[in-house]
Amino acid sequence: MTFIKDYVFVPVELEHEAGKENEQRSEQEAKRLALVQQAQQQGGC
């Protein structure tokens, strides 16, 4: 059995994927902040 020990590092792909993750996180963070503000206005904890 042969094992390949060489890995190809492609930083461009990682940056592209990281950009998508950051966009999703920022959307989730915006939704979370809106819910927190709504709860505070309604007299939540």
PDBQT receptor file of N, H, CA, C and O in Angstrom, charges set to zero:
ATOM      1  N   MET A   1       0.854  -1.182   0.000  1.00  0.00    +0.000 N 
ATOM      2  CA  MET A   1       0.000   0.000   0.000  1.00  0.00    +0.000 C 
ATOM      3  C   MET A   1       0.895   1.240   0.000  1.00  0.00    +0.000 C 
ATOM      4  O   MET A   1       1.892   1.293   0.720  1.00  0.00    +0.000 OA
ATOM      5  N   THR A   2       0.538   2.218  -0.799  1.00  0.00    +0.000 N 
ATOM      6  H   THR A   2      -0.272   2.174  -1.383  1.00  0.00    +0.000 HD
ATOM      7  CA  THR A   2       1.335   3.432  -0.929  1.00  0.00    +0.000 C 
ATOM      8  C   THR A   2       0.611   4.607  -0.286  1.00  0.00    +0.000 C 
ATOM      9  O   THR A   2      -0.579   4.823  -0.517  1.00  0.00    +0.000 OA
ATOM     10  N   PHE A   3       1.337   5.352   0.513  1.00  0.00    +0.000 N 
ATOM     11  H   PHE A   3       2.303   5.176   0.700  1.00  0.00    +0.000 HD
ATOM     12  CA  PHE A   3       0.777   6.547   1.133  1.00  0.00    +0.000 C 
ATOM     13  C   PHE A   3       1.445   7.772   0.524  1.00  0.00    +0.000 C 
ATOM     14  O   PHE A   3       2.670   7.827   0.405  1.00  0.00    +0.000 OA
ATOM     15  N   ILE A   4       0.658   8.728   0.148  1.00  0.00    +0.000 N 
ATOM     16  H   ILE A   4      -0.337   8.684   0.244  1.00  0.00    +0.000 HD
ATOM     17  CA  ILE A   4       1.203   9.962  -0.409  1.00  0.00    +0.000 C 
ATOM     18  C   ILE A   4       1.327  10.966   0.733  1.00  0.00    +0.000 C 
ATOM     19  O   ILE A   4       0.344  11.291   1.399  1.00  0.00    +0.000 OA
ATOM     20  N   LYS A   5       2.528  11.444   0.944  1.00  0.00    +0.000 N 
ATOM     21  H   LYS A   5       3.326  11.181   0.403  1.00  0.00    +0.000 HD
ATOM     22  CA  LYS A   5       2.781  12.350   2.064  1.00  0.00    +0.000 C 
ATOM     23  C   LYS A   5       2.796  13.813   1.644  1.00  0.00    +0.000 C 
ATOM     24  O   LYS A   5       2.894  14.699   2.494  1.00  0.00    +0.000 OA
ATOM     25  N   ASP A   6       2.701  14.074   0.362  1.00  0.00    +0.000 N 
ATOM     26  H   ASP A   6       2.621  13.354  -0.328  1.00  0.00    +0.000 HD
ATOM     27  CA  ASP A   6       2.752  15.446  -0.134  1.00  0.00    +0.000 C 
ATOM     28  C   ASP A   6       1.355  16.037  -0.198  1.00  0.00    +0.000 C 
ATOM     29  O   ASP A   6       0.425  15.398  -0.689  1.00  0.00    +0.000 OA
ATOM     30  N   TYR A   7       1.211  17.242   0.292  1.00  0.00    +0.000 N 
ATOM     31  H   TYR A   7       1.966  17.762   0.691  1.00  0.00    +0.000 HD
ATOM     32  CA  TYR A   7      -0.064  17.945   0.258  1.00  0.00    +0.000 C 
ATOM     33  C   TYR A   7       0.114  19.240  -0.525  1.00  0.00    +0.000 C 
ATOM     34  O   TYR A   7       1.155  19.890  -0.440  1.00  0.00    +0.000 OA
ATOM     35  N   VAL A   8      -0.887  19.597  -1.269  1.00  0.00    +0.000 N 
ATOM     36  H   VAL A   8      -1.734  19.069  -1.338  1.00  0.00    +0.000 HD
ATOM     37  CA  VAL A   8      -0.836  20.839  -2.039  1.00  0.00    +0.000 C 
ATOM     38  C   VAL A   8      -1.641  21.890  -1.285  1.00  0.00    +0.000 C 
ATOM     39  O   VAL A   8      -2.823  21.692  -1.002  1.00  0.00    +0.000 OA
ATOM     40  N   PHE A   9      -1.010  22.986  -0.970  1.00  0.00    +0.000 N 
ATOM     41  H   PHE A   9      -0.050  23.147  -1.200  1.00  0.00    +0.000 HD
ATOM     42  CA  PHE A   9      -1.659  24.065  -0.238  1.00  0.00    +0.000 C 
ATOM     43  C   PHE A   9      -2.129  25.119  -1.232  1.00  0.00    +0.000 C 
ATOM     44  O   PHE A   9      -1.326  25.675  -1.981  1.00  0.00    +0.000 OA
ATOM     45  N   VAL A  10      -3.425  25.391  -1.237  1.00  0.00    +0.000 N 
ATOM     46  H   VAL A  10      -4.078  24.940  -0.629  1.00  0.00    +0.000 HD
ATOM     47  CA  VAL A  10      -3.996  26.365  -2.165  1.00  0.00    +0.000 C 
ATOM     48  C   VAL A  10      -4.644  27.482  -1.349  1.00  0.00    +0.000 C 
ATOM     49  O   VAL A  10      -5.827  27.391  -1.020  1.00  0.00    +0.000 OA
ATOM     50  N   PRO A  11      -3.893  28.531  -1.019  1.00  0.00    +0.000 N 
ATOM     51  CA  PRO A  11      -4.432  29.600  -0.175  1.00  0.00    +0.000 C 
ATOM     52  C   PRO A  11      -5.593  30.356  -0.808  1.00  0.00    +0.000 C 
ATOM     53  O   PRO A  11      -6.444  30.879  -0.089  1.00  0.00    +0.000 OA
ATOM     54  N   VAL A  12      -5.649  30.426  -2.124  1.00  0.00    +0.000 N 
ATOM     55  H   VAL A  12      -4.958  30.000  -2.708  1.00  0.00    +0.000 HD
ATOM     56  CA  VAL A  12      -6.736  31.152  -2.788  1.00  0.00    +0.000 C 
ATOM     57  C   VAL A  12      -8.073  30.495  -2.468  1.00  0.00    +0.000 C 
ATOM     58  O   VAL A  12      -9.051  31.184  -2.179  1.00  0.00    +0.000 OA
ATOM     59  N   GLU A  13      -8.120  29.170  -2.518  1.00  0.00    +0.000 N 
ATOM     60  H   GLU A  13      -7.325  28.610  -2.753  1.00  0.00    +0.000 HD
ATOM     61  CA  GLU A  13      -9.354  28.453  -2.208  1.00  0.00    +0.000 C 
ATOM     62  C   GLU A  13      -9.753  28.678  -0.753  1.00  0.00    +0.000 C 
ATOM     63  O   GLU A  13     -10.932  28.871  -0.458  1.00  0.00    +0.000 OA
ATOM     64  N   LEU A  14      -8.792  28.654   0.147  1.00  0.00    +0.000 N 
ATOM     65  H   LEU A  14      -7.834  28.497  -0.093  1.00  0.00    +0.000 HD
ATOM     66  CA  LEU A  14      -9.095  28.866   1.561  1.00  0.00    +0.000 C 
ATOM     67  C   LEU A  14      -9.644  30.266   1.789  1.00  0.00    +0.000 C 
ATOM     68  O   LEU A  14     -10.585  30.443   2.563  1.00  0.00    +0.000 OA
ATOM     69  N   GLU A  15      -9.071  31.256   1.129  1.00  0.00    +0.000 N 
ATOM     70  H   GLU A  15      -8.307  31.112   0.500  1.00  0.00    +0.000 HD
ATOM     71  CA  GLU A  15      -9.560  32.626   1.274  1.00  0.00    +0.000 C 
ATOM     72  C   GLU A  15     -10.979  32.739   0.749  1.00  0.00    +0.000 C 
ATOM     73  O   GLU A  15     -11.806  33.432   1.340  1.00  0.00    +0.000 OA
ATOM     74  N   HIS A  16     -11.268  32.066  -0.354  1.00  0.00    +0.000 N 
ATOM     75  H   HIS A  16     -10.595  31.503  -0.834  1.00  0.00    +0.000 HD
ATOM     76  CA  HIS A  16     -12.612  32.103  -0.936  1.00  0.00    +0.000 C 
ATOM     77  C   HIS A  16     -13.620  31.471   0.028  1.00  0.00    +0.000 C 
ATOM     78  O   HIS A  16     -14.699  32.019   0.250  1.00  0.00    +0.000 OA
ATOM     79  N   GLU A  17     -13.262  30.313   0.598  1.00  0.00    +0.000 N 
ATOM     80  H   GLU A  17     -12.386  29.868   0.417  1.00  0.00    +0.000 HD
ATOM     81  CA  GLU A  17     -14.150  29.642   1.547  1.00  0.00    +0.000 C 
ATOM     82  C   GLU A  17     -14.302  30.470   2.815  1.00  0.00    +0.000 C 
ATOM     83  O   GLU A  17     -15.399  30.561   3.366  1.00  0.00    +0.000 OA
ATOM     84  N   ALA A  18     -13.221  31.071   3.283  1.00  0.00    +0.000 N 
ATOM     85  H   ALA A  18     -12.329  30.997   2.836  1.00  0.00    +0.000 HD
ATOM     86  CA  ALA A  18     -13.274  31.891   4.489  1.00  0.00    +0.000 C 
ATOM     87  C   ALA A  18     -14.175  33.094   4.266  1.00  0.00    +0.000 C 
ATOM     88  O   ALA A  18     -14.881  33.516   5.182  1.00  0.00    +0.000 OA
ATOM     89  N   GLY A  19     -14.162  33.646   3.073  1.00  0.00    +0.000 N 
ATOM     90  H   GLY A  19     -13.588  33.304   2.328  1.00  0.00    +0.000 HD
ATOM     91  CA  GLY A  19     -15.032  34.779   2.755  1.00  0.00    +0.000 C 
ATOM     92  C   GLY A  19     -16.489  34.393   2.865  1.00  0.00    +0.000 C 
ATOM     93  O   GLY A  19     -17.296  35.161   3.390  1.00  0.00    +0.000 OA
ATOM     94  N   LYS A  20     -16.839  33.217   2.381  1.00  0.00    +0.000 N 
ATOM     95  H   LYS A  20     -16.184  32.594   1.954  1.00  0.00    +0.000 HD
ATOM     96  CA  LYS A  20     -18.220  32.746   2.479  1.00  0.00    +0.000 C 
ATOM     97  C   LYS A  20     -18.614  32.550   3.933  1.00  0.00    +0.000 C 
ATOM     98  O   LYS A  20     -19.712  32.927   4.342  1.00  0.00    +0.000 OA
ATOM     99  N   GLU A  21     -17.704  31.951   4.724  1.00  0.00    +0.000 N 
ATOM    100  H   GLU A  21     -16.812  31.644   4.392  1.00  0.00    +0.000 HD
ATOM    101  CA  GLU A  21     -17.994  31.718   6.139  1.00  0.00    +0.000 C 
ATOM    102  C   GLU A  21     -18.178  33.040   6.872  1.00  0.00    +0.000 C 
ATOM    103  O   GLU A  21     -19.068  33.169   7.712  1.00  0.00    +0.000 OA
ATOM    104  N   ASN A  22     -17.336  34.026   6.555  1.00  0.00    +0.000 N 
ATOM    105  H   ASN A  22     -16.613  33.921   5.872  1.00  0.00    +0.000 HD
ATOM    106  CA  ASN A  22     -17.451  35.324   7.211  1.00  0.00    +0.000 C 
ATOM    107  C   ASN A  22     -18.769  35.996   6.862  1.00  0.00    +0.000 C 
ATOM    108  O   ASN A  22     -19.379  36.641   7.715  1.00  0.00    +0.000 OA
ATOM    109  N   GLU A  23     -19.218  35.852   5.615  1.00  0.00    +0.000 N 
ATOM    110  H   GLU A  23     -18.722  35.328   4.922  1.00  0.00    +0.000 HD
ATOM    111  CA  GLU A  23     -20.500  36.433   5.219  1.00  0.00    +0.000 C 
ATOM    112  C   GLU A  23     -21.636  35.777   5.991  1.00  0.00    +0.000 C 
ATOM    113  O   GLU A  23     -22.543  36.463   6.463  1.00  0.00    +0.000 OA
ATOM    114  N   GLN A  24     -21.595  34.464   6.123  1.00  0.00    +0.000 N 
ATOM    115  H   GLN A  24     -20.858  33.906   5.740  1.00  0.00    +0.000 HD
ATOM    116  CA  GLN A  24     -22.633  33.749   6.856  1.00  0.00    +0.000 C 
ATOM    117  C   GLN A  24     -22.608  34.146   8.321  1.00  0.00    +0.000 C 
ATOM    118  O   GLN A  24     -23.655  34.350   8.935  1.00  0.00    +0.000 OA
ATOM    119  N   ARG A  25     -21.408  34.254   8.882  1.00  0.00    +0.000 N 
ATOM    120  H   ARG A  25     -20.557  34.088   8.384  1.00  0.00    +0.000 HD
ATOM    121  CA  ARG A  25     -21.290  34.637  10.290  1.00  0.00    +0.000 C 
ATOM    122  C   ARG A  25     -21.819  36.042  10.516  1.00  0.00    +0.000 C 
ATOM    123  O   ARG A  25     -22.496  36.294  11.512  1.00  0.00    +0.000 OA
ATOM    124  N   SER A  26     -21.519  36.966   9.601  1.00  0.00    +0.000 N 
ATOM    125  H   SER A  26     -20.969  36.761   8.791  1.00  0.00    +0.000 HD
ATOM    126  CA  SER A  26     -21.977  38.339   9.778  1.00  0.00    +0.000 C 
ATOM    127  C   SER A  26     -23.498  38.411   9.661  1.00  0.00    +0.000 C 
ATOM    128  O   SER A  26     -24.136  39.190  10.368  1.00  0.00    +0.000 OA
ATOM    129  N   GLU A  27     -24.083  37.603   8.771  1.00  0.00    +0.000 N 
ATOM    130  H   GLU A  27     -23.565  36.969   8.197  1.00  0.00    +0.000 HD
ATOM    131  CA  GLU A  27     -25.542  37.568   8.666  1.00  0.00    +0.000 C 
ATOM    132  C   GLU A  27     -26.151  37.005   9.943  1.00  0.00    +0.000 C 
ATOM    133  O   GLU A  27     -27.143  37.533  10.447  1.00  0.00    +0.000 OA
ATOM    134  N   GLN A  28     -25.564  35.940  10.464  1.00  0.00    +0.000 N 
ATOM    135  H   GLN A  28     -24.759  35.511  10.055  1.00  0.00    +0.000 HD
ATOM    136  CA  GLN A  28     -26.057  35.344  11.701  1.00  0.00    +0.000 C 
ATOM    137  C   GLN A  28     -25.901  36.321  12.859  1.00  0.00    +0.000 C 
ATOM    138  O   GLN A  28     -26.786  36.425  13.708  1.00  0.00    +0.000 OA
ATOM    139  N   GLU A  29     -24.791  37.031  12.899  1.00  0.00    +0.000 N 
ATOM    140  H   GLU A  29     -24.072  36.946  12.209  1.00  0.00    +0.000 HD
ATOM    141  CA  GLU A  29     -24.547  38.003  13.964  1.00  0.00    +0.000 C 
ATOM    142  C   GLU A  29     -25.559  39.142  13.886  1.00  0.00    +0.000 C 
ATOM    143  O   GLU A  29     -26.043  39.608  14.918  1.00  0.00    +0.000 OA
ATOM    144  N   ALA A  30     -25.883  39.592  12.684  1.00  0.00    +0.000 N 
ATOM    145  H   ALA A  30     -25.490  39.214  11.846  1.00  0.00    +0.000 HD
ATOM    146  CA  ALA A  30     -26.870  40.660  12.517  1.00  0.00    +0.000 C 
ATOM    147  C   ALA A  30     -28.243  40.193  12.997  1.00  0.00    +0.000 C 
ATOM    148  O   ALA A  30     -28.956  40.943  13.664  1.00  0.00    +0.000 OA
ATOM    149  N   LYS A  31     -28.612  38.971  12.663  1.00  0.00    +0.000 N 
ATOM    150  H   LYS A  31     -28.033  38.362  12.121  1.00  0.00    +0.000 HD
ATOM    151  CA  LYS A  31     -29.894  38.422  13.122  1.00  0.00    +0.000 C 
ATOM    152  C   LYS A  31     -29.913  38.306  14.639  1.00  0.00    +0.000 C 
ATOM    153  O   LYS A  31     -30.912  38.626  15.283  1.00  0.00    +0.000 OA
ATOM    154  N   ARG A  32     -28.790  37.843  15.208  1.00  0.00    +0.000 N 
ATOM    155  H   ARG A  32     -27.979  37.584  14.684  1.00  0.00    +0.000 HD
ATOM    156  CA  ARG A  32     -28.701  37.685  16.660  1.00  0.00    +0.000 C 
ATOM    157  C   ARG A  32     -28.837  39.035  17.357  1.00  0.00    +0.000 C 
ATOM    158  O   ARG A  32     -29.555  39.159  18.349  1.00  0.00    +0.000 OA
ATOM    159  N   LEU A  33     -28.145  40.043  16.834  1.00  0.00    +0.000 N 
ATOM    160  H   LEU A  33     -27.561  39.942  16.028  1.00  0.00    +0.000 HD
ATOM    161  CA  LEU A  33     -28.222  41.370  17.437  1.00  0.00    +0.000 C 
ATOM    162  C   LEU A  33     -29.638  41.931  17.355  1.00  0.00    +0.000 C 
ATOM    163  O   LEU A  33     -30.108  42.571  18.296  1.00  0.00    +0.000 OA
ATOM    164  N   ALA A  34     -30.317  41.695  16.237  1.00  0.00    +0.000 N 
ATOM    165  H   ALA A  34     -29.935  41.175  15.473  1.00  0.00    +0.000 HD
ATOM    166  CA  ALA A  34     -31.694  42.168  16.094  1.00  0.00    +0.000 C 
ATOM    167  C   ALA A  34     -32.596  41.488  17.116  1.00  0.00    +0.000 C 
ATOM    168  O   ALA A  34     -33.456  42.141  17.708  1.00  0.00    +0.000 OA
ATOM    169  N   LEU A  35     -32.414  40.194  17.332  1.00  0.00    +0.000 N 
ATOM    170  H   LEU A  35     -31.715  39.664  16.851  1.00  0.00    +0.000 HD
ATOM    171  CA  LEU A  35     -33.221  39.476  18.319  1.00  0.00    +0.000 C 
ATOM    172  C   LEU A  35     -32.921  39.950  19.736  1.00  0.00    +0.000 C 
ATOM    173  O   LEU A  35     -33.827  40.058  20.562  1.00  0.00    +0.000 OA
ATOM    174  N   VAL A  36     -31.655  40.231  20.018  1.00  0.00    +0.000 N 
ATOM    175  H   VAL A  36     -30.918  40.143  19.347  1.00  0.00    +0.000 HD
ATOM    176  CA  VAL A  36     -31.278  40.734  21.344  1.00  0.00    +0.000 C 
ATOM    177  C   VAL A  36     -31.916  42.095  21.589  1.00  0.00    +0.000 C 
ATOM    178  O   VAL A  36     -32.455  42.341  22.667  1.00  0.00    +0.000 OA
ATOM    179  N   GLN A  37     -31.860  42.972  20.604  1.00  0.00    +0.000 N 
ATOM    180  H   GLN A  37     -31.423  42.771  19.728  1.00  0.00    +0.000 HD
ATOM    181  CA  GLN A  37     -32.460  44.298  20.753  1.00  0.00    +0.000 C 
ATOM    182  C   GLN A  37     -33.968  44.191  20.936  1.00  0.00    +0.000 C 
ATOM    183  O   GLN A  37     -34.551  44.915  21.743  1.00  0.00    +0.000 OA
ATOM    184  N   GLN A  38     -34.595  43.296  20.195  1.00  0.00    +0.000 N 
ATOM    185  H   GLN A  38     -34.121  42.708  19.540  1.00  0.00    +0.000 HD
ATOM    186  CA  GLN A  38     -36.038  43.102  20.315  1.00  0.00    +0.000 C 
ATOM    187  C   GLN A  38     -36.386  42.602  21.716  1.00  0.00    +0.000 C 
ATOM    188  O   GLN A  38     -37.355  43.065  22.318  1.00  0.00    +0.000 OA
ATOM    189  N   ALA A  39     -35.609  41.667  22.228  1.00  0.00    +0.000 N 
ATOM    190  H   ALA A  39     -34.822  41.291  21.739  1.00  0.00    +0.000 HD
ATOM    191  CA  ALA A  39     -35.863  41.134  23.567  1.00  0.00    +0.000 C 
ATOM    192  C   ALA A  39     -35.666  42.214  24.621  1.00  0.00    +0.000 C 
ATOM    193  O   ALA A  39     -36.421  42.279  25.591  1.00  0.00    +0.000 OA
ATOM    194  N   GLN A  40     -34.660  43.059  24.441  1.00  0.00    +0.000 N 
ATOM    195  H   GLN A  40     -34.046  43.007  23.654  1.00  0.00    +0.000 HD
ATOM    196  CA  GLN A  40     -34.415  44.132  25.399  1.00  0.00    +0.000 C 
ATOM    197  C   GLN A  40     -35.562  45.138  25.387  1.00  0.00    +0.000 C 
ATOM    198  O   GLN A  40     -35.955  45.641  26.440  1.00  0.00    +0.000 OA
ATOM    199  N   GLN A  41     -36.099  45.433  24.215  1.00  0.00    +0.000 N 
ATOM    200  H   GLN A  41     -35.780  45.025  23.359  1.00  0.00    +0.000 HD
ATOM    201  CA  GLN A  41     -37.208  46.376  24.116  1.00  0.00    +0.000 C 
ATOM    202  C   GLN A  41     -38.474  45.803  24.752  1.00  0.00    +0.000 C 
ATOM    203  O   GLN A  41     -39.304  46.546  25.275  1.00  0.00    +0.000 OA
ATOM    204  N   GLN A  42     -38.615  44.485  24.703  1.00  0.00    +0.000 N 
ATOM    205  H   GLN A  42     -37.941  43.881  24.278  1.00  0.00    +0.000 HD
ATOM    206  CA  GLN A  42     -39.795  43.845  25.277  1.00  0.00    +0.000 C 
ATOM    207  C   GLN A  42     -39.628  43.598  26.773  1.00  0.00    +0.000 C 
ATOM    208  O   GLN A  42     -40.526  43.053  27.414  1.00  0.00    +0.000 OA
ATOM    209  N   GLY A  43     -38.501  43.991  27.325  1.00  0.00    +0.000 N 
ATOM    210  H   GLY A  43     -37.772  44.434  26.804  1.00  0.00    +0.000 HD
ATOM    211  CA  GLY A  43     -38.287  43.841  28.757  1.00  0.00    +0.000 C 
ATOM    212  C   GLY A  43     -37.705  42.499  29.137  1.00  0.00    +0.000 C 
ATOM    213  O   GLY A  43     -37.933  42.013  30.245  1.00  0.00    +0.000 OA
ATOM    214  N   GLY A  44     -36.961  41.898  28.239  1.00  0.00    +0.000 N 
ATOM    215  H   GLY A  44     -36.776  42.292  27.339  1.00  0.00    +0.000 HD
ATOM    216  CA  GLY A  44     -36.303  40.629  28.546  1.00  0.00    +0.000 C 
ATOM    217  C   GLY A  44     -35.189  40.844  29.546  1.00  0.00    +0.000 C 
ATOM    218  O   GLY A  44     -34.920  41.977  29.944  1.00  0.00    +0.000 OA
ATOM    219  N   CYS A  45     -34.547  39.783  29.951  1.00  0.00    +0.000 N 
ATOM    220  H   CYS A  45     -34.766  38.863  29.627  1.00  0.00    +0.000 HD
ATOM    221  CA  CYS A  45     -33.479  39.855  30.960  1.00  0.00    +0.000 C 
ATOM    222  C   CYS A  45     -32.430  40.803  30.527  1.00  0.00    +0.000 C 
ATOM    223  O   CYS A  45     -31.446  41.003  31.240  1.00  0.00    +0.000 OA
TER     224      CYS A  45
